[in-house]
Structure formats: C-alpha cells, structure tokens
Amino acid sequence: MNSPPPKPADTGGGPRGSGALLRGAAAVLAAALLGVPATPSASSAATGDRQGAAECGADPAAPPKRQMRAAWIASVHNIDWPGEPGLSPEEQRAELIELYDRAVDRGLNAVFVQIRPTADAFWPSPHEPWSQWLTGEQGADPGYDPLEFAVAQAHARGLEFHGWFNPYRVAMHGDPGQLVADHPARRNPDWVFAYGGKLYYDPGVPEAREFVIEAMMHAVENYDLDGVHFDDYFYPYPVPGEEIPDGETFGEHGGRFDDIADWRRHNVDTLVREMDEAVHAAKPHVKFGVSPFGIWRNSSTHPEGSDTGGFESYDGQYADSRRWVREEWVDYINPQVYWEIGHPAADYAVLVPWWEKAVEGTGVHLYIGQAAYKAGNSGAWSDPRELARHLEFNRDHPGVRGDVYFSADSLRTNAEEAMGIVAEEHYAHPALVPVKEDLGGAAPSAPRISASGPVEGGVELDIRPGPGERPAYYAVYAFDGAPPDRREAECRIGDPRTLVGTVRAGSGGTAVFTAPAGKGPRTYYATALDRLHHESGVSDPEHVR
C-alpha cells in the first residue's frame, strides 16, 4: 500500500483521510493548538438498555447493548481503499473484504466509506467522473461498480454502510486543466476557486451548492445506504498568507450580510440543512451526520465554548457545528476529538463532556471520532491503552452513543495492539446500532427459530420472520442450560453479554446463523429488527442439548 502523506502533528483536522493532506494548514493549526429502544433524548436514550437491565436484576456494569462502533475507510490518496491506484477489480474487492473482516473481528458494526472524495464518484454517476483513486486516471471505468459491491459486502457482514462524501473539494491540486475535459468544474469555472494548492467549489455560489447536492443524492437514491456522512471539509482550513478568493461571490450573493464570515457560515448552514432535507425526503430511514473538527469555539472566544485553546472551526472553517445540533439538521454529530486525555490545549476529558452537553435535549446522537492513526506516536499515544482509556471515560458520559475510528488501515497496522485492547475490554460482545426514534420505523413481530443441527464452529440456526413486515436482520442470544420462563428470557436479552451475533435477513426474510456451541445444554433465542434497529420481542426458545 502507498503510504499516506505526512499528518499534522496534533491538529485534530480530519478525518485524517482528508485533514492529513492539508500540509500548509498543518503548521497554522499546530501553532493554534500550542496556544431498549432509544428515546428522543440523547442522554436518556443512551441509558435505556442499562436501565431495563437493572430492573430485571442484571449487572448495571454490563457494556451498552446499543453502541455505534465504526471505522472510516478513506479513499483520497489511497489511504485505506483502494490501497493504490490501478489495482484490478479482483484486487480491489479482496482489499475491501479484508478491511471489512478486520472491522467485524474487532467488534465494529458500521463502516463510513469515502465514495466521493474529490468531486468524483465510486459509482457510475451521471454527474461526475469516475474517481482517479480507483484507476489512477480520472474518468476511467474501473470495470465494476465499487459502491454496489461495498454496500452489499458490508450488509452481508452485518455492518451499516454510511457513504462518506466531501461536498466542496474538487481536486488535491490547483490546476483545472488536469481535470477531465467534461468535468463540471471545467464547464463552470465561475463555481471554482483555487486555494492552498487545491481546487474547491465555492460554497457561496448557489448553483454550485445545488449541483453538489444533486450529485451526492444520486448515490442516496440509487444505492442501499444506511447513512450519508460529511467530514470536516466545507470552507478549507486556513493557509498562511492566503485569503479565500470569494470576494466577488460575496459581492454578488452576500445579500443582507455585512460580515463575510457570517455569510460563509450561512452558506455552510444552508448546505447542511438542504442536504438533511433532501436525504430524508428521498429515504426517511437514511441517517445524515457530520464529523466536524473537535473544537467549536474556545471559552476565551465565546462564553459557551469549551475550555480549550485550539483552532476553532466556527471561525476558521465557518462551520457552526453547534447550530446544526441545536437545529437538528443532523441525525448524529461525530466530532473529531483527536487528542489524548490531559492534552494541555485540547483535552479529551474536556471536549467529550462539552459535546455531550451540546446534544443534551436534542434528538441528535453523539459519536466520538477517535484518532486510531495516532496510536504508537510519542507521548501519551505511545501507551497502547490510550484509546481504551477514552472508552472508559465515555462510559461515565451516557450522552456518548459510540465511536468512529480513523482509519481502517490503522486498525491492522499502528493501532493493532491498541484496538486489540479495545476489542477485548469494550467490544467483547456485539452491540446493536442505536435507534434514531424520530426517523420512524417500528419493531417487527417476533421471529421463529429452529436448530438444523451441529456444524463446524457451532450450531446452525434457521430463523424465519413472524407475520407482518419483513425484518432487516435478526439478533441471536444464547443462555447456558434449560430455557427460562419468558419473563426471565426477556430480562436476559437486555444484558448484551447474552448477544452472540446478528445476521442480515435474506430476500425472503429468512436467515441462517451459526451460533457458538456451549459446553453443555444451551438455549437460543432470536429477535427481529427493522432497518432502523427497532427490536422485536423474543422468539420461542430453541434448546440444544
């Protein structure tokens, strides 16, 4: 695999699949830093399963039953997948399967895959060219549909698939002449500006905003995505000695705004709000979320900011991430808290509670962006337990609904030991994805389960749907010994340590699951879940002697 370009030492910008590439901005940012179904309430939702377990007499120290556990898979500069340009379709498929299998092995339940890194596409788009990161040549057909394959393989492994889009970045160079001749950025040069050696669509041009939404929505409308994901790139990170060249755009479209910074924030707000509306109008079950830089504003700048001393995305990128939460224009917020516990300018233990407070009282889920790419670095990151400490800290903050790791390749390279500790101590048992209640959906009826016999590795279970709507997938639970009464069974499945796995339902609603065999008699149960993870009651037991 090609090595990614050098990463900023401690800037927090990312996901690192994109933030790492801002070499010019790195110095500025580094210097700045030296200076049970869920309920609509984020906090109460996070504790719902544990409260139910406590009522049944289960161990309140049990791990959460519902938790987002995801990895970013970056395509820009071939950071994660494909590992290098020009691989054959078979090689690209094999690489992605390896990344997915590693994610499952580490206990993850979702992937955030970058499918539009630079105004290009990982699917046959009528709006934009094939991505250069597939073949090494922009516009060249890779010989298969990578997005179709990526979604199908994720779902086959029980992973949610969130399509990761970069709305405004056009190219990692500043020369429009290097783009394919029919690229929209060449056909509409007034939509584009160069800054910091890269090309961007101008967020202040309404036609450009409308176009990028249309281009991204083509994937939403034509593929079975579970989520739509933006990272931290809207206006570019600051580059020393350069000004964003949008003065003419401001003069033409600034309207009622006297302050160009307020206008820029309005432009970003409009994109986020309109994308949220478009996604849910097309497919109400698809979640929309953003992963902003980890600091909104410092308390030295704004009384409601965090007690930090780093780069502020509100001022530096015109990204008012707190407003997106308050307005509920996002289903989840995934701040990149890429610093260690105790960092002098941006302490993990300060920022996580700040974000927890930001989502309090909203229906917005909070997932923390974790810097797996830093594992093995000097200082605190030289201790492979640093990531595990983050999750231990999160357990005391029920507003945190999960974590997303940058990036997938790190999980098998520099962060392998660190993620091994996380998997053993925090992800030893599977977790269901949190329910986003305001997106609708309902629990299916309870399924039927039967054992077809022993197989290598365990017991093969046949699961069939109950009456009504077909489930999206099933969860399987196992208890040692004879079947308990139904009330006790319902209590036991509230303890995530009895969950042995999930399996996607087939086209007919049926599924086959290989459950681990016990040392003696064992009882298995199944529940059915809809697309948004609402869980049914338990099936009748299947006892295997």
Sequence and secondary structure as in RCSB ss.txt:
>XXXX:A:sequence
MNSPPPKPADTGGGPRGSGALLRGAAAVLAAALLGVPATPSASSAATGDRQGAAECGADPAAPPKRQMRAAWIAS
VHNIDWPGEPGLSPEEQRAELIELYDRAVDRGLNAVFVQIRPTADAFWPSPHEPWSQWLTGEQGADPGYDPLEFA
VAQAHARGLEFHGWFNPYRVAMHGDPGQLVADHPARRNPDWVFAYGGKLYYDPGVPEAREFVIEAMMHAVENYDL
DGVHFDDYFYPYPVPGEEIPDGETFGEHGGRFDDIADWRRHNVDTLVREMDEAVHAAKPHVKFGVSPFGIWRNSS
THPEGSDTGGFESYDGQYADSRRWVREEWVDYINPQVYWEIGHPAADYAVLVPWWEKAVEGTGVHLYIGQAAYKA
GNSGAWSDPRELARHLEFNRDHPGVRGDVYFSADSLRTNAEEAMGIVAEEHYAHPALVPVKEDLGGAAPSAPRIS
ASGPVEGGVELDIRPGPGERPAYYAVYAFDGAPPDRREAECRIGDPRTLVGTVRAGSGGTAVFTAPAGKGPRTYY
ATALDRLHHESGVSDPEHVR
>XXXX:A:secstr
        SS   SSHHHHTT HHHHHHHHHHHH     SSHHHHHHHHHHHHHHTT  TTS  SB EEEEEE  
GGGSSSSSSTT  HHHHHHHHHHHHHHHHHTT  EEEEEEESSS BSS  SSS B HHHHSSTT   SS HHHHH
HHHHHHTT EEEEEE SSEEESSS GGGS TT HHHH GGGEEEETTEEEE TT HHHHHHHHHHHHHHHHHS  
SEEEE S SS    TT   S HHHHHHH TT S HHHHHHHHHHHHHHHHHHHHHHH TT EEEE  BS S BTT
T TTSBS  S  HHHHT   HHHHHHHT  SEE  B  S TT SSS HHHHHHHHHHHHTTSS EEEEEE GGGT
T SGGGGSTTHHHHHHHHHHT TTEEEEEES GGGGGTTTHHHHHHHHHHT SS  B    GGG        EEE
EEEEETTEEEEEEE  SSS  SEEEEEEEESS   HHHHHHHTTSGGGEEEEEE  TTS EEEEE   SS EEEE
EEEE TT  B      EEE 
